[in-house]
Amino acid sequence: MTAITYTTDPVKIICRDRFSLNATVFTPDIDTPQGVVVISAALGVGQGFYRHFAAFLCEQGFYAVTFDYRGINDPETDAERFQYSLKDWAVKDINAVIEFAATLKGSEDLFLIGHSVGGQIFCLAEQSENLTGVILVAASFPFWKRWAFPRRYLMYIFFHILIPVLGMGRQFPAKRLGLSKENLPSGLIKEWGRWARHPDYLTGDRFNIGTDRFKKLAVPMLSFGFSDDTYVPQKAIQRLHRAFEQADINEVFIRTEQTSYGHVGHFGFFRKGKTPDLWEKSVNWLKQCMAEKGE
């Protein structure tokens, strides 16, 4: 099949609190697009990282929408960014992007691809109820006991000691620790740390942030995990899956040592040419979801 040409357009997406998000729409040059795919990023990762995967989706006939969470790659909001939270990223940002994507041609079939934290929090967004299906990439419910020995104790120290101590200022040194390409608001990271210290993560009763959609969302999901991803052990992936009580989840856990991929880790899936068969598998799964929906 000949790849479909496409165009890219930067857009501003306005959230319900009037905050303006930077986003990019990848538009296939065809009359009848296959569907629309929103890509929800990992912690502190800018939308540009996902451009190759978005372009691939477009070449297969899908609209794709990438975006930056508030405070990411946006020096104009530097003063305000220290007030942002993970809940804001979901309830306000992801919600607005899905709402925007629903206005595009072909959005009768509307999908979300959630990378890492993007796959953890999207269900807090009211508009997630309108999704046709979801692909999760390296998404999990982290808790220190879900890592194997001896790394579990390093994760205990990270979540219980390093985050509270290093988060005492306004800015958390996420870049220095290899968590992000830029430093992040301490409040946001401490929120993440509080969730990760609870075995039920953000769905823990003590957080009271409205997680009923985890139990109610009844859509097909395709979930990728990788054995060399030190951020996301398989037990943590499977705990996230159990939170989606009514979703039909197809788990694909790749033993990378048994493949020709080389190191994939937490980010390799989205690198051009790294896992081409998994990109093809993703598109075929999207098309299958659309076909089954139409039956």
Residue pairs with C-beta under 8 A, 6 or more apart in sequence:
3 59
3 60
4 28
4 29
4 30
4 58
4 59
4 60
4 61
5 28
5 29
5 59
6 26
6 27
6 28
6 29
6 55
6 58
6 59
7 26
7 27
7 29
8 24
8 25
8 26
8 27
9 24
9 25
9 27
10 22
10 23
10 24
11 23
11 24
11 25
11 100
12 20
12 21
12 22
12 23
13 20
13 21
13 23
13 67
13 96
13 97
13 100
14 20
14 21
14 96
15 21
15 70
15 92
15 93
15 95
15 96
16 92
16 95
16 96
17 92
19 70
19 92
19 93
21 67
21 68
21 69
21 70
21 93
21 96
21 97
22 47
22 67
22 68
22 73
22 74
23 47
23 65
23 66
23 67
23 68
23 97
23 100
24 47
24 51
24 54
24 65
24 66
24 67
25 63
25 64
25 65
25 104
26 54
26 55
26 57
26 58
26 63
26 64
26 65
26 66
27 58
27 63
28 34
28 58
28 59
28 61
28 62
28 63
30 61
32 106
33 61
33 62
33 63
33 104
33 105
33 106
34 60
34 61
34 62
34 106
34 109
34 286
34 287
34 290
35 62
35 63
35 106
35 107
35 108
35 109
35 110
35 111
35 132
35 286
35 290
36 62
36 63
36 64
36 65
36 101
36 102
36 104
36 106
36 107
36 109
36 110
36 111
37 54
37 57
37 62
37 63
37 64
37 65
37 111
37 112
37 113
37 286
38 64
38 65
38 67
38 94
38 97
38 98
38 101
38 110
38 111
38 112
38 113
39 47
39 50
39 53
39 54
39 64
39 65
39 66
39 67
39 112
39 113
39 115
39 118
40 94
40 97
40 112
40 113
40 114
40 115
40 118
40 119
40 122
41 47
41 49
41 50
41 66
41 67
41 68
41 69
41 72
41 115
41 116
41 117
41 118
42 115
42 116
42 117
42 118
42 138
42 266
42 267
43 116
43 117
43 174
43 179
43 180
43 184
43 192
44 72
44 174
44 179
44 180
44 181
44 182
44 184
45 72
45 115
45 116
45 180
45 181
45 267
46 68
46 72
46 73
46 181
47 66
47 67
47 68
47 73
48 66
48 73
49 267
49 270
50 66
50 115
50 270
51 66
52 270
52 271
52 272
53 64
53 113
53 270
53 272
53 279
54 64
54 65
54 66
55 64
56 279
56 283
57 64
57 283
58 64
60 283
62 106
62 283
62 286
63 101
63 104
63 105
63 106
63 107
65 97
65 100
65 101
65 104
67 93
67 97
68 74
69 84
69 89
69 93
70 77
70 81
70 84
70 88
70 89
70 92
70 93
71 77
71 80
71 81
71 84
71 184
71 185
72 182
73 182
74 81
81 185
82 170
82 171
82 185
82 186
82 187
83 185
83 187
84 185
84 187
84 188
85 185
85 187
85 188
85 191
86 117
86 121
86 188
86 191
86 192
86 195
86 202
87 121
87 124
87 191
87 209
89 117
89 121
90 121
90 122
90 123
90 124
90 125
91 124
91 125
91 126
94 112
94 118
94 121
94 122
94 124
94 125
94 127
94 128
95 125
95 126
95 127
95 128
98 110
98 112
98 125
98 127
98 128
98 130
98 131
99 127
101 107
101 110
102 110
102 127
102 130
109 132
109 286
109 289
109 290
109 293
110 130
110 131
110 132
111 131
111 132
111 133
111 134
111 135
111 286
111 289
112 122
112 128
112 131
112 134
112 135
113 134
113 135
113 136
113 137
113 282
114 120
114 122
114 134
114 135
114 136
114 137
114 139
115 137
115 138
115 139
115 269
115 270
116 137
116 138
116 139
116 140
116 231
116 232
116 266
117 139
117 192
118 139
119 134
119 136
119 137
119 138
119 139
119 223
119 240
120 139
120 140
120 141
120 201
120 202
120 240
121 202
122 128
122 134
123 211
123 213
123 214
123 217
123 244
124 202
124 209
124 210
124 211
124 213
128 213
128 217
129 213
129 216
129 217
131 217
131 219
132 219
132 289
132 290
132 293
133 219
133 220
133 221
133 222
133 285
133 286
133 289
134 219
134 220
134 221
134 222
134 247
135 221
135 222
135 223
135 224
135 282
135 285
135 286
136 221
136 222
136 223
136 224
136 240
137 223
137 224
137 269
137 270
138 224
138 225
138 226
138 229
138 231
138 232
138 237
138 266
138 267
138 269
139 223
139 232
139 237
139 240
140 146
140 225
140 232
140 233
140 236
140 237
140 239
140 240
141 200
141 201
141 202
141 203
141 236
141 239
141 240
141 243
142 155
142 159
142 196
142 201
142 231
142 232
142 236
143 196
143 197
143 198
143 199
143 201
143 236
143 239
144 152
144 153
144 155
144 156
144 159
144 160
144 196
144 197
145 152
145 199
146 152
146 233
146 235
146 236
146 239
147 154
147 155
147 233
147 236
148 233
151 230
159 193
159 196
159 197
160 197
162 177
163 172
163 189
163 190
163 192
163 193
164 190
164 193
166 172
166 173
166 177
166 186
167 186
167 187
167 189
167 190
167 193
168 186
169 186
170 185
170 186
171 183
171 184
171 185
171 186
172 183
172 184
172 185
172 186
172 188
172 189
172 190
173 183
174 180
174 182
174 183
174 184
174 189
175 181
175 182
175 183
176 183
194 207
195 201
195 202
195 204
195 207
198 204
198 206
198 207
199 239
200 243
201 239
201 240
201 243
202 209
202 211
203 211
203 214
203 243
211 243
214 243
214 244
214 245
215 243
215 244
215 245
215 246
216 245
216 246
217 244
217 246
217 247
218 246
218 247
218 248
219 247
219 248
220 247
220 248
220 249
220 250
220 289
220 292
221 244
221 247
221 248
221 249
221 250
222 249
222 250
222 252
222 281
222 282
222 285
223 237
223 240
223 241
223 249
223 250
223 251
223 252
224 252
224 253
224 254
224 269
224 278
225 232
225 234
225 237
225 251
225 252
225 253
225 254
226 232
226 253
226 254
226 256
226 264
226 265
226 266
226 268
226 269
227 234
227 253
227 254
227 255
227 256
227 257
228 256
228 257
228 263
228 264
228 265
229 264
229 265
229 266
230 265
230 266
231 265
231 266
232 266
234 253
237 251
237 253
238 251
241 247
241 249
241 251
250 285
252 278
252 281
254 261
254 264
254 278
256 262
256 263
256 264
261 268
261 274
261 275
262 274
264 274
264 275
268 274
268 275
269 275
269 278
